[in-house]
Amino acid sequence: MAKDRSYGDRGTGYTPRKQSIPGTTNEKRYGRGARWCKRCGCYVSIQKYDLLLCRQCFREVANSLGFKKLRWYDMPAMNVLANLFVTIYNTEARRKSECVVLPTSKIAKEALSTLKEHGYIKDYARTEDNRGGKFKIELMAKITKCGAISPRFKVKKDEYLEWEKQYLPSFNRGMLIVTTNQGVMSHHEAANKGLGGFLIGYVYWVNW
């Protein structure tokens, strides 16, 4: 069977393969042998958009077909705040002293300022890289667990105790991070000021 070489020759050796011939006992109607790469004759791996190409051929012609490969730093984080807390927690679990988080946001910067103010991180710095920026965070091994709260539950000024029971290991250990009309702060500070707001995260340290 003649091959369709519309994508151009790869320049490598080509070994003809026995193919499915319609109307004969050799015909295959399903499975790997029923579809062949129209560029090299190998088994088809990519059938979407009627490409009918094997993986190797697709990698070689992807740019000419208009496909763009995204690197990890080009992919936007769906939740910048969740990405921040997960990165900090994983870095603490590996006993490392610093980590890099990207991209950044205004609320993430305010959350880091709150963590620094209460002694959970040593310091942080933001660097502009034309990709949304990145944080370089210096850790102090003072975080046992942290995480983002999603969805951002609305909490009144007298309801913090109930949320402490849900996210913190014990009374007055750790803190909830709250965004209020006066900025991002710990729930202790918000309760003292008589402010409600939205919960965005939690953090605590347990000295075993």
N, C-alpha and C positions, 0 to 999 in steps of 0.2 A: 504494500500500500504506500502511495506517495505521501511524503511528509509536507506539511505546511510550514515553510520556513519564513513566515512573515515577520518574525521577531529578529531575524538575522542569525547567522551561524556563530556558535560559541567559539569556534576555532579549535575545539578539542576533537579527539577521535570519536567517531560514531559507529556503534555496532548495531546493526539492524536486529530487531527482536521479532519473534513470532507474534503476530497480532491477531485480534479477534476479527474474523472475516464474516460479515453478515451473510445469512442464507446458507451457511455450512455448519458442519458439526463443531467447527472451531469457534463459533460465535459465542460470546459471553454477553449476557444482558445486565449483569450486576457484578459488584465486587471490584477488586483492583484491576483485573484484566480487562474490564469493560471500558476503561477510560485511560487515554494515553496523553502524555505531554506533547503538545503540537509543535514543540521546538526541538526536543531531543529524543522523544520516543519512550521516555521512562514512565513509570506509573505516575498518574496525576495525584498531587497532594492538595492543590489549591483550585477549587472549582468555582469559588465565589466570583460574581460579575462575569461568568462564562470565560474565565481566563484559561482554564485547563492547562496549567503549568505545574511542573514539579518545583520543589522549594529552591533548588539550585538555580534553575532558569529564572524564577521570579526574582531572586536576589540580584541577578545580573541585569535584568531589564526593568526593574521597578522604577528607577528614576526616569527612564524614557517614557514610561506609562503614566507618570504623574504622581506616583506614590512618594511619600516623604517619611523617613524613619525618624521617630521622635526619641530623643535621649531622655534619661530620667530627669535631667534638670530643665527640660523643655515642657514637662508635663505639669500642668497646674494642680496644686493640691485642692481637693474638694473642700476641705476644712482646715484652714491654716492653723487654727488654735489646737485642734486635735492632733495635727502633725507635730506641733511644737511639744505637747505633753508626751506623746508617744516617743519622740526622739530623746527627750530628757530622761524618761523612765528607762528606756533601753540602754542608754549610755551609762546611767547609774548602775544598772544591773551588771554591766560589763566592767565596772570599777574603773572607768576612765575619767579623766579630770576635765575634759572639755568636749564640746560637740558643736556641729554646725547645723543650723536649721534654715531651710528655705522653702518657699518664699516667706516674706514677712507681711505684717499688717499692723495697723495702728493699735488695735486691741491686743494683739500679741505682744507688742512692745510694752503696753501698760501692764499686762499680766506679768511680764518678766520684771518690771520695776517693783511690782508688789512682792514677788518671790525674793528679790534682792533685799527689799526693805525688811522682810521678816527672817532673813538669814538662811534661806533655802538654797540660794545660789550665791557665788562669790561676786561675779560681775558678768556683764554682757556688753557686746558692741555690735552695732549694725553697720554693714558694708553695702554700698550700692554697687550692683554689678549689671545693671540694665536688664535684669531678669526678675525684678520684684524685690531685689535685695536679699541679704542673708544675715542671720544672727550668729555670732561666735560666742558661746556661753561657757563660762568657767564654773565648774561644779565643785561642791564641797563634801560630797557623800552624805548629804543631809536629807535625802529624799528616799523614802521607802516605797511610796506609791504616789502617783499623780495621774491625772486624766482630765479630759474635757467632759463637760456635762452637756449632753445633747438629747432632746432639744433643750434650749435654754429656758428652764422653768422660771416662772415669775414667782417671787417670794416677797411676802410682806415683812415689815420690820419686826414682828413678833413671832415669826414662823421659822427662824433659823434653827431652833433646837430640833425640830422634826427632821430637817434636812441633814443636820449633823449625825443623827442616828443612822441615816441611810448611807452616807458616804464616808464618815470618819470612824476610826476604830473605837474611840472612847470620847467621853466628854472633855472638851477643851484641849484635845490633842489634834494638831493639824489645823487646817483652815479651809473654808470654802472661799472661792474667788468670785466676787460679785461685781457686776457692772451697774452703776447707779447714775443718777443725774449729776453727781459730783465726780464721776470718774470710776476707774476700777480700783477696788480695795478688798481687804479681807472682810469676812462676815462679822468678825469681832468689831472692827472699826465701824462697819455699817450699822451694827446693832447699837453701839454707843452713841452714834449720831442720830439714831432713829430713822434710818433710811431703809427702804426696800429696794428691790432691783431684780436683776436676772442672774441666775447662777450660770457661770461659764466654765468652772473647773474646780478641782479640789487637790489638795496636797497634804501629806503628813509624813512624819518621820517616827519610826519606832526603834528605840535603842534596845536591842535584844540583850 
